């Protein structure tokens, strides 16, 4: 989820400014907070200053070359540019690239322009960052940089915009998708999941 938020802030200047303003307010509140007594303050400071400096200067991480679809945070997480991603077809008009994540399910979805996803809900929180194109569902319209959030209370059928440009999304899920339409329920029963 932290990668999704970092990538969202790269793509959304308005929200990046908002977060900057929140951090500034937090800094002002810290300045106004009463001082906290630190046990053995002088000994702790002496230990910090006595610690040897690193042998080599710390260098900033090299910034990957610009990618037309992937923000830098997501490119670092995936470890390769968009044009080197291995996609697997899941349904007609839907491809996926599952990404390894220690904190939940993460994947990239490529949805053909105009393609509707099956009706579904979720067994946990789902956050979707639009990287290219856009889609619409019961909660609104989402374009590049927007984040859509759904959970158990959301039963929706996202549809990729039909403007000629496919929709590419980064998806983070804490649970799983549960199909809810008639065909989805039949499929889940046949798969032994219903």
N, CA and C of each residue as an Amber inpcrd file, in Angstrom:
protein
   582
   0.8280000  -1.1870000   0.0000000   0.0000000   0.0000000   0.0000000
   0.8770000   1.2570000   0.0000000   2.0380000   1.1830000   0.6520000
   2.9120000   2.3610000   0.6790000   3.4110000   2.7050000  -0.7250000
   3.6590000   1.6940000  -1.5640000   4.0950000   1.9440000  -2.9410000
   2.9580000   2.6090000  -3.7240000   1.7350000   2.1450000  -3.5120000
   0.5830000   2.7200000  -4.2020000   0.4370000   4.1990000  -3.8270000
   0.5770000   4.5100000  -2.5420000   0.4360000   5.8980000  -2.0970000
   1.5640000   6.7650000  -2.6570000   2.7960000   6.2560000  -2.6170000
   3.9210000   7.0150000  -3.1600000   3.7370000   7.2740000  -4.6580000
   3.2990000   6.2460000  -5.3910000   3.0710000   6.3960000  -6.8340000
   1.9220000   7.3850000  -7.0890000   0.8670000   7.3120000  -6.2920000
  -0.2560000   8.2480000  -6.4320000   0.2220000   9.6870000  -6.2530000
   1.0510000   9.9230000  -5.2350000   1.5340000  11.2780000  -4.9840000
   2.4430000  11.7730000  -6.1040000   3.1660000  10.8550000  -6.7690000
   3.9690000  11.2600000  -7.9320000   3.0710000  11.7560000  -9.0630000
   1.9010000  11.1230000  -9.2080000   1.0050000  11.4380000 -10.3230000
   0.0060000  12.5480000 -10.0040000  -0.1190000  12.9420000  -8.7380000
  -1.1450000  13.8990000  -8.3390000  -0.5370000  15.1070000  -7.6370000
  -0.1980000  16.1670000  -8.3850000   0.4030000  17.3580000  -7.7700000
  -0.4720000  17.9800000  -6.6760000  -1.8050000  17.9900000  -6.8610000
  -2.6860000  18.5750000  -5.8470000  -2.5840000  17.8270000  -4.5200000
  -2.6150000  16.5250000  -4.5710000  -2.5210000  15.7430000  -3.3370000
  -1.1160000  15.7980000  -2.7470000  -0.1030000  15.9250000  -3.5960000
   1.2670000  16.0660000  -3.1120000   1.3940000  17.3670000  -2.3100000
   0.7920000  18.4580000  -2.8110000   0.7850000  19.7350000  -2.0770000
   0.0190000  19.6010000  -0.7640000  -1.0980000  18.8820000  -0.7890000
  -1.9110000  18.6740000   0.4170000  -1.1000000  17.9420000   1.4880000
  -0.4030000  16.8770000   1.1040000   0.4220000  16.1320000   2.0470000
   1.5460000  17.0190000   2.5750000   2.1510000  17.8220000   1.7070000
   3.2010000  18.7510000   2.1350000   2.6470000  19.7090000   3.1940000
   1.4420000  20.2410000   2.9670000   0.8250000  21.1510000   3.9390000
   0.5510000  20.4440000   5.2620000   0.0780000  19.1930000   5.2090000
  -0.1500000  18.4280000   6.4420000   1.1550000  18.2200000   7.2100000
   2.2330000  17.9190000   6.4900000   3.5330000  17.7410000   7.1370000
   4.0050000  19.0360000   7.7840000   3.7580000  20.1710000   7.1230000
   4.1460000  21.4670000   7.6910000   3.3710000  21.7400000   8.9820000
   2.0760000  21.4490000   8.9850000   1.2680000  21.6290000  10.1990000
   1.7820000  20.7090000  11.3010000   2.0990000  19.4680000  10.9570000
   2.6440000  18.5260000  11.9400000   3.9460000  19.0420000  12.5290000
   4.7920000  19.6410000  11.7070000   6.0460000  20.2080000  12.1890000
   5.8090000  21.3570000  13.1500000   4.8130000  22.2050000  12.8320000
   4.4970000  23.3190000  13.7280000   3.9780000  22.8030000  15.0710000
   3.1580000  21.7630000  15.0320000   2.6450000  21.1930000  16.2790000
   3.7720000  20.5990000  17.1170000   4.7500000  19.9840000  16.4630000
   5.9020000  19.4500000  17.2000000   6.7050000  20.5700000  17.8480000
   6.8350000  21.6980000  17.1360000   7.5680000  22.8440000  17.6940000
   6.8770000  23.3850000  18.9430000   5.5450000  23.3050000  18.9720000
   4.7770000  23.8310000  20.1050000   4.6280000  22.8230000  21.2400000
   4.9690000  21.5680000  21.0110000   4.8160000  20.5370000  22.0400000
   5.8230000  20.7800000  23.1710000   5.4190000  20.4660000  24.4100000
   6.3620000  20.6280000  25.5150000   7.5300000  19.6570000  25.3480000
   8.7260000  20.0680000  25.7890000   9.8880000  19.1870000  25.6460000
   9.7090000  17.8980000  26.4570000  10.2910000  16.8460000  25.9530000
  10.2390000  15.5470000  26.6120000  11.6040000  15.2750000  27.2230000
  11.6020000  14.9020000  28.4920000  12.8670000  14.6040000  29.1690000
  13.4260000  13.2840000  28.6480000  14.7050000  13.2710000  28.3270000
  15.3680000  12.0610000  27.8360000  16.3690000  11.6220000  28.9000000
  16.1860000  10.3820000  29.3580000  17.1100000   9.8560000  30.3670000
  18.4970000   9.7210000  29.7570000  19.5360000  10.1000000  30.4870000
  20.9310000   9.9970000  30.0430000  21.1570000  10.7240000  28.7140000
  20.5450000  11.8910000  28.5610000  20.6310000  12.6480000  27.3120000
  22.0750000  12.8830000  26.8810000  22.9140000  13.3720000  27.7970000
  24.2980000  13.6850000  27.4430000  25.0700000  12.4380000  27.0170000
  24.8580000  11.3200000  27.7110000  25.5370000  10.0700000  27.3570000
  25.0800000   9.5770000  25.9880000  23.7970000   9.7080000  25.6800000
  23.2770000   9.2800000  24.3700000  23.8640000  10.1420000  23.2550000
  23.8920000  11.4530000  23.4540000  24.4820000  12.3380000  22.4460000
  25.9640000  12.0320000  22.2350000  26.6760000  11.8010000  23.3110000
  28.0990000  11.4730000  23.2040000  28.2970000  10.1950000  22.4090000
  27.4330000   9.1980000  22.6370000  27.5360000   7.9310000  21.8930000
  27.2620000   8.1420000  20.4080000  26.3100000   9.0080000  20.0990000
  25.9960000   9.2850000  18.6900000  27.1820000   9.9560000  18.0090000
  27.7390000  10.9760000  18.6640000  28.8470000  11.7080000  18.0560000
  30.1410000  10.8960000  18.0240000  30.2790000   9.9140000  18.9170000
  31.4840000   9.0800000  18.9440000  31.4420000   8.0050000  17.8690000
  30.2530000   7.7080000  17.3680000  30.1090000   6.6800000  16.3380000
  30.8880000   7.1040000  15.1020000  31.5890000   6.1560000  14.5040000
  32.3940000   6.4640000  13.3190000  31.5040000   6.8070000  12.1300000
  31.9990000   7.7200000  11.3320000  31.2860000   8.0890000  10.1100000
  31.3990000   6.9510000   9.1020000  30.4440000   6.8050000   8.2220000
  30.5490000   5.7550000   7.2100000  31.8150000   5.9260000   6.3660000
  32.3840000   4.8040000   5.9350000  33.6190000   4.8310000   5.1410000
  33.4030000   5.5730000   3.8250000  32.2360000   5.3780000   3.1980000
  31.9400000   6.0550000   1.9400000  30.7170000   6.9470000   2.1240000
  30.6640000   8.0450000   1.4210000  29.4790000   8.9000000   1.5500000
  28.2350000   8.1580000   1.0610000  27.1280000   8.4810000   1.6810000
  25.8580000   7.8690000   1.2760000  25.4050000   8.5440000  -0.0080000
  25.1050000   7.7250000  -1.0030000  24.6680000   8.2510000  -2.2930000
  23.1710000   8.0050000  -2.4640000  22.5420000   8.9320000  -3.1110000
  21.1180000   8.7660000  -3.4050000  20.9490000   7.6120000  -4.3880000
  19.8290000   6.9260000  -4.2450000  19.5150000   5.8560000  -5.1940000
  19.4070000   6.4300000  -6.5910000  19.9920000   5.7440000  -7.5730000
  19.8390000   6.2660000  -8.9400000  18.3650000   6.2410000  -9.3480000
  17.9410000   7.2780000  -9.9830000  16.5480000   7.3650000 -10.4290000
  16.4250000   6.6300000 -11.7570000  15.4780000   5.6780000 -11.8420000
  15.3250000   4.9700000 -13.1140000  14.9050000   5.9280000 -14.2200000
  15.2070000   5.5820000 -15.4720000  14.7870000   6.4420000 -16.5780000
  13.2640000   6.6050000 -16.5810000  12.7920000   7.6780000 -17.1470000
  11.3480000   7.9380000 -17.2040000  10.6330000   6.8060000 -17.9320000
   9.4530000   6.4990000 -17.4470000   8.6230000   5.4460000 -18.0320000
   7.2750000   6.0910000 -18.3360000   6.7130000   5.8890000 -19.5290000
   5.4600000   6.5650000 -19.8770000   4.2570000   6.1040000 -19.0570000
   4.3470000   4.9440000 -18.4070000   3.2010000   4.4190000 -17.6580000
   3.4960000   4.3440000 -16.1600000   4.6650000   3.8170000 -15.7910000
   4.9560000   3.5440000 -14.3820000   5.6190000   4.7300000 -13.6750000
   5.0420000   5.1920000 -12.5600000   5.7410000   6.1760000 -11.7390000
   7.0100000   5.5490000 -11.1490000   7.9560000   6.3750000 -10.7160000
   9.2420000   5.8870000 -10.2240000   9.0670000   4.8910000  -9.0760000
   8.1930000   5.1880000  -8.1160000   8.0060000   4.2950000  -6.9620000
   7.5750000   2.9000000  -7.4110000   6.6790000   2.8400000  -8.3680000
   6.1880000   1.5520000  -8.8630000   7.2430000   0.8490000  -9.7050000
   7.9720000   1.6200000 -10.4820000   9.0540000   1.0420000 -11.3010000
  10.1160000   0.4020000 -10.4090000  10.4640000   1.0860000  -9.2870000
  11.4320000   0.5110000  -8.3420000  10.8810000  -0.7790000  -7.7410000
   9.5960000  -0.7760000  -7.3740000   8.9520000  -1.9420000  -6.7550000
   8.9430000  -3.1330000  -7.7080000   8.6190000  -2.8840000  -8.9680000
   8.5280000  -3.9620000  -9.9620000   9.9170000  -4.4010000 -10.4240000
  10.8360000  -3.4460000 -10.5520000  12.2030000  -3.7790000 -10.9380000
  12.4540000  -3.8340000 -12.4340000  11.4940000  -3.3720000 -13.2280000
  11.6880000  -3.3500000 -14.6800000  10.7230000  -2.3420000 -15.2910000
  11.0100000  -1.8740000 -16.5050000  10.1110000  -0.9080000 -17.1450000
   8.8330000  -1.5820000 -17.6430000   7.8600000  -0.7590000 -17.9360000
   6.5470000  -1.2560000 -18.3600000   6.6360000  -2.1760000 -19.5630000
   7.4840000  -1.8380000 -20.5380000   7.5460000  -2.6350000 -21.7730000
   8.2020000  -4.0030000 -21.5680000   8.7090000  -4.2960000 -20.3580000
   9.3040000  -5.6080000 -20.0760000   8.4430000  -6.4570000 -19.1360000
   7.2310000  -6.0220000 -18.8580000   6.3480000  -6.7570000 -17.9500000
   5.7610000  -7.9670000 -18.6690000   5.7560000  -9.1020000 -17.9750000
   5.1770000 -10.3340000 -18.5270000   3.7120000 -10.4150000 -18.1020000
   2.8300000 -10.3780000 -19.0730000   1.3860000 -10.3930000 -18.8060000
   0.8140000 -11.7840000 -19.0190000  -0.2240000 -12.1160000 -18.2470000
  -0.9700000 -13.3650000 -18.4330000  -2.4270000 -13.0180000 -18.6870000
  -3.0070000 -13.6120000 -19.7260000  -4.4220000 -13.3840000 -20.0160000
  -5.2680000 -14.0810000 -18.9660000  -6.2350000 -13.3570000 -18.4040000
  -7.1370000 -13.9130000 -17.3800000  -8.5370000 -14.1210000 -17.9300000
  -9.0020000 -13.1780000 -18.7170000 -10.3070000 -13.2290000 -19.3750000
 -10.1400000 -12.5100000 -20.7100000 -11.0780000 -12.6820000 -21.6330000
 -10.9730000 -11.8780000 -22.8520000 -10.9520000 -10.3830000 -22.4910000
  -9.9450000  -9.6690000 -22.9470000  -9.8310000  -8.2420000 -22.6720000
  -9.1950000  -7.8940000 -21.3370000  -8.6960000  -8.8950000 -20.6070000
  -8.0850000  -8.6460000 -19.2980000  -6.7870000  -9.4360000 -19.1600000
  -5.6990000  -8.6960000 -18.9010000  -4.4040000  -9.3270000 -18.6350000
  -3.9440000  -8.8940000 -17.2490000  -3.1290000  -9.7440000 -16.6140000
  -2.6420000  -9.4520000 -15.2680000  -1.1680000  -9.8020000 -15.1460000
  -0.4770000  -9.0520000 -14.3110000   0.8800000  -9.3790000 -13.9020000
   0.8750000  -9.3790000 -12.3810000   0.9490000 -10.5670000 -11.7880000
   0.9810000 -10.6760000 -10.3300000   2.3570000 -10.2360000  -9.8370000
   2.3840000  -9.4280000  -8.7920000   3.6340000  -8.9060000  -8.2400000
   3.8430000  -9.4610000  -6.8380000   5.0560000  -9.8500000  -6.5320000
   5.3550000 -10.3500000  -5.1940000   5.2860000  -9.2100000  -4.1930000
   4.5570000  -9.4420000  -3.0960000   4.4410000  -8.4440000  -2.0420000
   4.3010000  -9.1650000  -0.7120000   4.9940000  -8.6750000   0.3030000
   4.9260000  -9.2740000   1.6350000   3.7130000  -8.7870000   2.4110000
   3.0800000  -7.7240000   1.9430000   2.0170000  -7.0860000   2.7110000
   0.6110000  -7.3660000   2.1810000   0.4560000  -8.1700000   1.1540000
  -0.8610000  -8.4380000   0.5760000  -0.6970000  -8.7590000  -0.8980000
  -1.8210000  -8.8970000  -1.5610000  -1.8080000  -9.1830000  -2.9930000
  -1.5920000  -7.8930000  -3.7720000  -0.6750000  -7.9190000  -4.7120000
  -0.4310000  -6.7570000  -5.5680000  -0.3170000  -7.2410000  -7.0050000
  -0.8950000  -6.4810000  -7.9190000  -0.8190000  -6.8620000  -9.3260000
  -1.0440000  -5.6460000 -10.2110000  -0.6700000  -5.8160000 -11.4620000
  -0.9910000  -4.8490000 -12.5020000  -2.0980000  -5.4660000 -13.3500000
  -3.0820000  -4.6680000 -13.7250000  -4.1490000  -5.1260000 -14.6120000
  -4.1270000  -4.2930000 -15.8740000  -4.3190000  -4.9550000 -16.9990000
  -4.4200000  -4.3070000 -18.3060000  -5.8040000  -4.6640000 -18.8420000
  -6.6740000  -3.6540000 -18.9290000  -8.0600000  -3.8780000 -19.3320000
  -8.2900000  -3.1720000 -20.6610000  -8.7260000  -3.9310000 -21.6500000
  -8.9700000  -3.3790000 -22.9860000 -10.0220000  -2.2740000 -22.9120000
  -9.8360000  -1.2150000 -23.6910000 -10.7830000  -0.0930000 -23.7240000
 -12.1970000  -0.6030000 -23.9560000 -13.1460000  -0.1380000 -23.1440000
 -14.5440000  -0.5350000 -23.2670000 -14.8910000  -1.8430000 -22.5880000
 -13.9040000  -2.5750000 -22.1080000 -14.1310000  -3.8850000 -21.4860000
 -14.7330000  -3.7130000 -20.0900000 -15.7560000  -4.5030000 -19.7830000
 -16.3600000  -4.5230000 -18.4500000 -15.7650000  -5.6750000 -17.6520000
 -15.4470000  -5.4090000 -16.4180000 -15.0000000  -6.4680000 -15.5110000
 -16.2450000  -7.2020000 -15.0170000 -16.1080000  -8.4560000 -14.5730000
 -17.2710000  -9.1320000 -13.9970000 -17.7330000  -8.4240000 -12.7190000
 -19.0200000  -8.4970000 -12.4300000 -19.5420000  -7.9460000 -11.1770000
 -18.8810000  -8.6780000 -10.0240000 -18.4390000  -7.8970000  -9.0170000
 -17.7450000  -8.5340000  -7.8930000 -17.7540000  -7.6480000  -6.6510000
 -17.4340000  -8.2700000  -5.5440000 -17.1930000  -7.5800000  -4.2930000
 -15.8450000  -8.0750000  -3.7740000 -15.5280000  -7.7760000  -2.5290000
 -14.2030000  -8.0980000  -2.0020000 -14.3210000  -8.6730000  -0.5920000
 -13.3530000  -9.4940000  -0.2150000 -13.3290000 -10.0360000   1.1480000
 -12.4530000  -9.1790000   2.0600000 -11.9190000  -8.1020000   1.5370000
 -11.0920000  -7.1580000   2.2930000 -10.9540000  -5.8890000   1.4870000
 -10.0570000  -5.0400000   1.9130000  -9.8480000  -3.7600000   1.2400000
  -9.1190000  -3.9470000  -0.0890000  -9.5620000  -3.2000000  -1.1020000
  -8.8870000  -3.1600000  -2.4050000  -8.6410000  -1.6930000  -2.7450000
  -7.4000000  -1.3740000  -3.1260000  -7.0650000  -0.0300000  -3.6000000
  -6.5170000  -0.1640000  -5.0110000  -7.0120000   0.6790000  -5.9220000
  -6.6360000   0.6430000  -7.3330000  -6.1120000   2.0150000  -7.7400000
  -4.8870000   2.0530000  -8.2590000  -4.3020000   3.2830000  -8.7920000
  -4.3170000   3.1900000 -10.3080000  -4.9600000   4.1580000 -10.9670000
  -5.0080000   4.1720000 -12.4290000  -3.6920000   4.7490000 -12.9550000
  -3.0190000   3.9690000 -13.8080000  -1.7410000   4.3750000 -14.3930000
  -1.8880000   4.9020000 -15.8160000  -2.9130000   4.4240000 -16.5170000
  -3.1440000   4.8240000 -17.9120000  -4.6160000   4.6100000 -18.2080000
  -5.1910000   5.4720000 -19.0410000  -6.6030000   5.3280000 -19.3840000
  -7.4820000   5.6870000 -18.2080000  -8.5940000   4.9920000 -18.0890000
  -9.5140000   5.2480000 -16.9910000 -10.6010000   4.2010000 -16.9530000
 -11.4250000   4.2670000 -15.8940000 -12.5770000   3.3720000 -15.7810000
 -13.6640000   4.0530000 -14.9540000 -14.8490000   3.4900000 -15.0350000
 -15.9860000   3.9810000 -14.2730000 -16.6100000   2.8020000 -13.5310000
 -17.1080000   3.0720000 -12.3150000 -17.8980000   2.0840000 -11.5820000
 -18.9580000   2.8310000 -10.7890000 -19.6470000   2.1570000  -9.8830000
 -20.7400000   2.7990000  -9.1500000 -20.2760000   3.9780000  -8.2990000
 -18.9950000   4.0600000  -7.9930000 -18.4850000   5.1330000  -7.1450000
 -17.9840000   6.3460000  -7.9240000 -17.8440000   6.2350000  -9.2430000
 -17.4050000   7.3810000 -10.0240000 -16.4900000   7.0160000 -11.1690000
 -15.8220000   8.0610000 -11.6820000 -14.9110000   7.9060000 -12.8110000
 -13.4900000   8.1380000 -12.3280000 -12.5550000   7.2900000 -12.7670000
 -11.1650000   7.3510000 -12.3140000 -10.2450000   7.4170000 -13.5260000
  -9.2610000   8.3380000 -13.4590000  -8.2780000   8.5150000 -14.5250000
  -6.8810000   8.4230000 -13.9420000  -5.8740000   8.5860000 -14.7960000
  -4.4740000   8.4840000 -14.3770000  -4.2160000   9.2780000 -13.0910000
  -3.6670000   8.5870000 -12.1040000  -3.3450000   9.2000000 -10.8220000
  -4.4240000   9.0550000  -9.7720000  -5.6380000   8.7050000 -10.1710000
  -6.7390000   8.5440000  -9.2130000  -6.6410000   7.2000000  -8.5000000
  -7.1540000   7.1730000  -7.2690000  -7.1980000   5.9420000  -6.4760000
  -8.6540000   5.6090000  -6.1790000  -9.0550000   4.3830000  -6.4820000
 -10.3890000   3.8760000  -6.1510000 -10.2310000   2.8700000  -5.0220000
 -11.1150000   2.9540000  -4.0350000 -11.0540000   2.0450000  -2.8880000
 -12.3840000   1.3140000  -2.7920000 -12.3080000   0.0060000  -2.5840000
 -13.5080000  -0.8180000  -2.4270000 -13.2820000  -1.7990000  -1.2800000
 -14.3910000  -2.2810000  -0.7130000 -14.3010000  -3.2730000   0.3620000
 -15.5070000  -4.2050000   0.2830000 -15.8060000  -4.8970000   1.3800000
 -16.9040000  -5.8640000   1.4040000 -18.2500000  -5.2320000   1.0810000
 -18.4060000  -3.9500000   1.3510000 -19.6870000  -3.2850000   1.1290000
 -19.8600000  -2.8190000  -0.3240000 -18.8200000  -2.9550000  -1.1340000
 -18.8590000  -2.4930000  -2.5180000 -19.0950000  -3.6720000  -3.4530000
 -20.1960000  -3.6310000  -4.1870000 -20.4620000  -4.6160000  -5.2420000
 -20.4980000  -3.8120000  -6.5340000 -19.4870000  -4.0020000  -7.3650000
 -19.3740000  -3.1590000  -8.5490000 -18.9410000  -3.9360000  -9.7790000
 -19.0370000  -3.2450000 -10.9120000 -18.6690000  -3.8150000 -12.2110000
 -17.9160000  -2.7260000 -12.9760000 -16.6020000  -2.5530000 -12.6820000
 -15.8340000  -1.5080000 -13.3690000 -15.8080000  -1.7330000 -14.8790000
 -15.8590000  -0.6140000 -15.6140000 -15.8080000  -0.6570000 -17.0810000
 -14.7170000   0.3130000 -17.5370000 -13.7560000  -0.1870000 -18.3110000
 -12.6800000   0.6640000 -18.8420000 -13.2720000   1.6650000 -19.8200000
 -12.7420000   2.8790000 -19.7930000 -13.1980000   3.9130000 -20.7280000
 -13.0790000   3.4090000 -22.1610000 -14.0270000   3.8230000 -22.9800000
 -14.0360000   3.4050000 -24.3840000 -13.5600000   4.5530000 -25.2780000
 -12.3700000   5.0810000 -24.9810000 -11.8210000   6.1950000 -25.7590000
 -10.6250000   5.7460000 -26.5940000 -10.4950000   4.4580000 -26.8160000
  -9.3960000   3.9510000 -27.6270000  -8.1430000   3.6220000 -26.8390000
  -8.0410000   4.1020000 -25.5870000  -6.8600000   3.8360000 -24.7770000
  -7.2070000   2.7990000 -23.7090000  -6.4170000   1.7220000 -23.6630000
  -6.6380000   0.6970000 -22.6560000  -6.3840000   1.2510000 -21.2630000
  -6.9340000   0.5790000 -20.2560000  -6.7900000   1.0010000 -18.8650000
  -5.7450000   0.1070000 -18.1890000  -4.7230000   0.7250000 -17.5960000
  -3.6910000   0.0040000 -16.8570000  -3.7970000   0.4520000 -15.4060000
  -3.8580000  -0.5050000 -14.4770000  -4.0240000  -0.1890000 -13.0580000
  -3.0420000  -0.9820000 -12.1960000  -2.6730000  -0.4000000 -11.0750000
  -1.9220000  -1.0820000 -10.0190000  -2.9220000  -1.3550000  -8.9070000
  -3.0430000  -2.6320000  -8.5180000  -4.0590000  -3.0560000  -7.5640000
  -3.3920000  -3.6790000  -6.3440000  -3.8360000  -3.2470000  -5.1610000
  -3.3790000  -3.8380000  -3.9030000  -4.6160000  -4.3300000  -3.1680000
  -4.6040000  -5.6120000  -2.7630000  -5.7570000  -6.2060000  -2.0860000
  -5.3370000  -6.8620000  -0.7790000  -6.1480000  -6.6520000   0.2450000
  -5.9420000  -7.3520000   1.5120000  -6.7090000  -8.6630000   1.5390000
  -7.6960000  -8.7930000   0.7020000  -8.5120000 -10.0090000   0.6360000
  -8.5340000 -10.5320000  -0.7850000  -9.6900000 -11.0290000  -1.1800000
  -9.8350000 -11.5890000  -2.5180000 -11.1010000 -11.0530000  -3.1660000
 -11.1620000 -11.1830000  -4.4620000 -12.3510000 -10.8200000  -5.2320000
 -13.3560000 -11.9610000  -5.1170000 -14.6280000 -11.5940000  -4.9420000
 -15.7090000 -12.5840000  -4.9090000 -16.7120000 -12.1780000  -5.9790000
 -16.8450000 -13.0040000  -7.0260000 -17.7580000 -12.7100000  -8.1320000
 -19.1970000 -12.7380000  -7.6360000 -20.0330000 -11.8020000  -8.1300000
 -21.4010000 -11.6970000  -7.6190000 -22.4700000 -11.8070000  -8.7000000
 -22.1530000 -11.5970000  -9.9450000 -23.1480000 -11.7100000 -11.0130000
 -23.5420000 -13.1620000 -11.2150000 -24.5770000 -13.3960000 -11.9930000
 -25.0740000 -14.7500000 -12.2520000 -23.9740000 -15.6490000 -12.8090000
 -23.2840000 -15.1910000 -13.8650000 -22.2130000 -16.0040000 -14.4360000
 -21.0670000 -16.2030000 -13.4420000 -20.7660000 -15.1830000 -12.6740000
 -19.7170000 -15.2920000 -11.6590000 -20.0480000 -16.3240000 -10.6030000
 -21.3070000 -16.3310000 -10.1480000 -21.7070000 -17.3220000  -9.1330000
 -21.6490000 -18.7340000  -9.7120000 -22.0710000 -18.8950000 -10.9640000
 -21.9990000 -20.2150000 -11.6070000 -20.5350000 -20.6510000 -11.7220000
 -19.6760000 -19.7440000 -12.1830000 -18.2540000 -20.0520000 -12.3120000
 -17.6490000 -20.4450000 -10.9630000 -17.9770000 -19.7010000  -9.9070000
 -17.4330000 -20.0070000  -8.5850000 -17.9020000 -21.3750000  -8.0830000
 -19.1660000 -21.7130000  -8.3700000 -19.6610000 -23.0490000  -7.9660000
 -18.9140000 -24.1420000  -8.7210000 -18.7050000 -23.9330000 -10.0310000
 -17.9780000 -24.9310000 -10.8270000 -16.5330000 -25.0560000 -10.3530000
 -15.9550000 -23.9650000  -9.8860000 -14.5750000 -23.9750000  -9.4070000
 -14.4760000 -24.4310000  -7.9580000 -15.6290000 -24.7240000  -7.3300000
 -15.6220000 -25.1810000  -5.9390000 -15.4020000 -24.0750000  -4.9270000
 -15.7180000 -22.8450000  -5.3070000 -15.4970000 -21.7120000  -4.4010000
 -16.8110000 -21.1200000  -3.9040000 -17.9360000 -21.6680000  -4.2760000
 -19.2050000 -21.0360000  -3.9360000 -19.9630000 -21.7090000  -2.9180000
